[in-house]
Amino acid sequence: MEWKYYTNKSIKRRIDRHLHDAAMLFANCEPTADARKEALKQEQEHLSKIYDLDPHFAERCGYKR
């Protein structure tokens, strides 16, 4: 099992950008149930992109297919 996040600097930077964007979804989220559901949906989209780069890391972050 190879974790590209730890062995490839380019992939690490791309994954870190997706993680930052996902975190910002919740930091800027309105305090409503609908807004949180939308943020969770968008977070899964970011995790899907991370999965394409490093499946093991995405699953560790909570990605669900």
Secondary structure, DSSP 8 states (H G I E B T S, - for coil): ---HHHH-HHHHHHHHHHHHHHHHHHHT--SSHHHHHHHHHHHHHHHHHHHHH-HHHHHHTT---
